[in-house]
Amino acid sequence: MASEWGSNSIAPGSTAGWYFSRPNLPGFLPVLQVMPLSPSFANNDWELTGGGYPYFNQLGISTIWSELSDDLATATYYMEVQNNSNNTIEYAFLEADSYGPALVAAPTGGLVSNSNYFLDAGGAPLTGVVAAIDFSVDFESSANGYSFQFNCYSTEGNAITTEWQQYVIYASPGSTQLWARIDTWNGTAAADELNRIDQALANLPSTTIPAGYTFTISLTYTNDGTGTVTGATYDVTDENGHSIGSTTITIVPHILRTTNHPATSANLAPIAAASWNIGGDYGGNTATLTSGAGIVTCSADNGLSVSTNEPSYTDFDDGTAENANLIFGPLAEFSTTSVAQSFVVTTEGGNAPQIRRDGRGRHVLPAPDAASIGTVD
């Protein structure tokens, strides 16, 4: 049942603008309406406004418009009340809000840069995974470049050596060159790095990533039904959907840094969880971002759930060290094959506070080296 509140008066032929601010909650549906408290003493014949929509010769409201605040915390709904009668009308508001699933608690470090939710399917291997970044606002960095890291976790006790798989698109400071990276690890120490593979991906028109661009990382798999990941295809499209660059990286047979021998199928693994992070280019760098907003999406064949912390069944209790003045939006408790999450650069006070993941390591994405850089396949 809707709640009724307020008492307002509107003169004949007049309009009144209103707005309602509510917390930004996934699945929240505001139902807003006006209720006359006094008669309009008018007939019930249909009329048309100058804009072409029909109304009775009484009290009405416009279509509700909405706006999300810059910090992703508040949704504001705008409406216009219109009196099309020849008499003053008293009115109140009716509101019946509907809520979707409950919010998932944010990690201890908050929903910022290198501290974000985990996506998983209860321990099952994630298959058909596609990770994408859609930019709705120009993305710019004035220091330490940037990296978009799709970090993937294998199950604990996996006999296969790989525990952590990083799929990254990055650019160095002041550069228009985008690079694709796969970095795999069998532990948290620097000596545990298995592969560091960099390939040229695309050249941007400037150091700014324009609004409307999309970066996509599509994982590739073996054909044996185990969900074992073999590498990834990286794509960049512009605001018109035209390809700017594409490359595919396969882990086998790139040289392992631990043995100096080619990687084999024994160095491949399924993934059971994943997390999006956005930070500086590499080396634990903190990017100073001056603008940017958009959506990061993860799609899979599985029903994905959102978790506050790394699942207990994964084996890599660590996170990325690269950081930036950026926040992610909240997500709700659900299971779906596609999870979309907003992000926005925060520049309040010139440089928003940097928050790192609490209670976890901060794992550095190494700088590229000559031995690991390849050409486009």
C-alpha positions, 0 to 999 in steps of 0.5 A: 500500500502506498504512503500519502504525504504532503499537502500542496496547492496549485493554481489553475493552469500552473505547473510545479516542479519537484524532485525526490532523492533516494539512496542508489540501491540496485533493483530500487523502483520508485512509484510516485504519483499525486493524489487530489485532495480537492475537486477540480470541478471539471469535465472528463473530456480528453485534451492534448497538450502542446507536446501531444500527450493526452490528459483529463482536464484536471491534475496530472504529472509528467514522465519522471526523469532520473539522475545518478549523483557523481559519487554513485550514492544517490538517485534523484527523480524529477517530476512536474505536477500540472493543473489543467483545470480552471480551479485551484487544487490541493494535492498530496504525494503517493509513494510506494517504493519497491526494493530488489534483493539486498545489497552485498556488503562492501569489502573492508577496503571499500568499493574503490580501485583495487578493492572490489567485489568477487564474482563466482559460481559456488566453486564451479569453473567459470566458462564463457567469460567475457569482461567488458568496459564501456566508457560513458565519460572521457577517461583521462589520467594525468599521472602513472597511466592506467590499467584495467585488470580482470583478476581471476582466481583458481580453486584451492588445492588445484594440482595445476600450478596456476593460482592467479590469472591477470587479464589486463589492458593498460597504457603508460603515462602520456602514451596513446598505445594500449597493451594487452597483458596476461600475467599468471602466478602460482603464488604471491612471491615475485619468484612465483610469476609464471607468465608475463606476456604483453602484446600491442593492442591498439592506438588511441587518437589521444591519451584520453579514452573517448566516451563511447569506447568499449574494451573487451576481454574474452577468455578462451578455453580448452575443448575438454569441458573442464573450463580450463583457460588457454588465454584471451582475445582483447578488442577495442571498439570506438563510439561507432562500434568500429574496431580500433584494435584486436589481439589474441594471447595464448599462454602455451607455449610462451616461456615460463619465467620460473623454468625458462621452458615453454608453458604446457597444458600443466600450466593452465587452469580453470577460474572459479572467481574473478574481480574487476580492478582499475588502477595505475599502469603497473609496478604498484603505481597510483594513477591520478585520474582527472575524469572518467565513468562507465560500466564494467561487465562480466558475463559467463555461462554460469549464474554469477553471484556477488561476494564481499570477500575472496571465496574460501575455496580459492587459493590466492589470498591477495589482490592488486597493488595498482591504485587510483582515485576511483570508486565502484557502485554497489551490487545486490544479492543475485545470481545472473549470467551477466553482472554490470557495475558502475564506476566513476573517477572521484576528484573531490578536493583535487585528489580523493583519498586512496583506500587499499584492500585491508587484511590482504596482500597488495600484489604488484603487476610487474612492468613489461620487459623486453622478453615478454613483449610480443607482436599482434597475433 
